[in-house]
Amino acid sequence: MTEEWWRRYKENKTKSENKLFSDLESDIKRKFKSEKHPDDMFSICKTDNNYWRHYRASENLDPDAVSLVLCRDYGCDLMYCQALTHEGKHKTYGCVEQYNEFRNCYVKEKRKFNSVHSENEWLSNKNLIPEYIDKQLAIMKDQKERVKKYGEIKVVKIDDNKLVDVPKMKQEMDGKDGYF
């Protein structure tokens, strides 16, 4: 008798249920359960956690994945901006600068990888991409540490032909007053 009662209860509930309301309610519950605060998502994205290490060690990566991993910081910035500003259909509204930085990095890294390694090369050697990513991440980390230590370093090239009244060699300068 109890089983019969519960079966009829479920049937009546599904018959009388407002499908639109139940779908909306489940979407709202799912959205609020799964989403975190943008600050939390940003900090998770920026950390080198087990997920990222496992992903970049995978043998099933392609040049697109190389670019995504190497441009992760720009992607995190874009995601954070979108989480803070996204209200309508335009996902990049207000985040044009972050989008352009991510896109430029993505295109640059993909071109760099494709210029060094051919498609046949990375398809035949499954460890090539994870090794390339690790090498590039080490280079990027070293560059960040140098910037922290010395500040941003800019290289200035001087065209000797455009210099006016400047001695060509140090030996010429040693005899003149006022230079050194």
N, C-alpha and C positions, 0 to 999 in steps of 0.2 A: 504494500500500500504506500509506503513512504517513497519508494522508487517511482511509482506511478505519479504521485503528487509532484515530485521534483521534475519529472519529465514534462508534465503539463505546465508547471511554473516556468520552465525555460522556454517552452514553445510560446506561451502567452507573452513572456517578456520580449522575445525576439519579434513577435508580431506587432506588439504595441510600441516598440522602440522607435524613436525618431532617429533615423539613420544619420541625418546631417548633424544633429546635436552630438551624437555619440562619436562621430568621426572628428568633429571639432574638439570635443573634450579630450579624446585620446591624443590628438595632435598637440594640444596645449600641455597635457601631462608629459608627453614625450619630450617636448621642447624644453620645458623647465627642468626635467630630470637630467637630460643629457648635457645641456649647456652650462658652462662655468662662467665665472666672471671674466671679462676680457683680460684683466691683470693676471689671473691664474693661467689662462690659456697662453698668454704671452710668455710668462716665465717657464712654463712647460715646453713651449716651442723653442726657446732660446737655450735650454739646457741640453747637454750632450747625454741624453738618457739611453737606456738599453734599447728602446725602440729605434732610435736613430742609428745606434751602432749595429744593430741587427739588420736594419734596412740597407745601410751602405755596404755591409759585408755580403749581401746577397749576390748570387751568381746570375740572377735574371735581370740585371740592370741594363739600361741602354743609355745613349747620350743625353736623352731628355732627363733621365734620373740623375745623371752626373750633374747637369745644370741645376736641377732642383736642390740637390744636396749642397752644392757649393754656394748657392744663393739663398740658403735657408734663412740667414739673418734678414735679408731684404723681404723675404716671404713672410717672416714673423712680423715685421714692421707693417706690411700691407694688411695682414690678417688682423692685427691689433687696431689699426686705423678703421678697417671695415667694421669691426665689432663695435667700435665706439660711435661711428657715424652712420651705419647702415640703417635706414628707416624705410626706404622704398625699394623700387625695382633696380635702381642704378647702384650696383655694388661698388663702383669705384668713385662715386660721388664724394668729393672732398678728399680723396686719397690719390689724386692724380700724380703727385710727386713720388709717393711710395710705389705706385704701380709702374711708373716710368723707370725708377731705380731697379725694381725687380726685373722688369722686362729687359733693360739694358744688360744687367748682370747675366740673366739667363741666355740671351743671345751671344754675349761675349764668351761665356764659358762653353757653350755648345760648339761655337766656331773654333775655339781653342782646342777642344778635345778632338773634333773632326779633322783639324789640320794636322794633328800629331798622329792619330790612329785611324786607319781605314776601317770600313765596315767589316770586311773579311777578317781583319786582324782581331777586332773585339768580339766578333761572333765565334771565332775559333778558340780564343783564349778567354775562358769565363772569369779568370782571376784578374784580368787586365784592368777592368773598370774599378773593382774595389781597391786595387793597388794604386791606381791613378787618383782616386778620390782621397785616399789616405795621404798620399804625397802632396796633393794640392792643399788639403786641410792643414798639413804641417807647415807648408809655405805661408798660408794665410795667417796662421797663428803666430808665426815668427814675425810677419809684417805688422800685425797688430801690437805685438810686444815692443817692436822697434818704435812704432808711432807713440805708444804710451811713454816710452823711455826718452825719446829724443824729440817728440813732436812730429808733425807732418814734414816729410823731407821732399823738397821740390828740386828738381834738377834744372839748372839754368844753362842753356847753351849760348855761347858767345861766338859770333861770327867775327873772326880776326880781321876780315877785309873791311868791316864797317867801323872799326875802332880808329879814332883820330888822335894823333900825338901820344900814343901809348907805346913804350918800349916793347920790342918783340921778345926779348929774353931777359931773364933775371940778371944776367951779367951786365947788361946795359944799365939796369936800375941801380946796381950796387954803387956806382960812382955818382949818381945824382942824389941831391938832397931832397927831402920831403916825401919820398915814396916809402922807404922802409927804414 
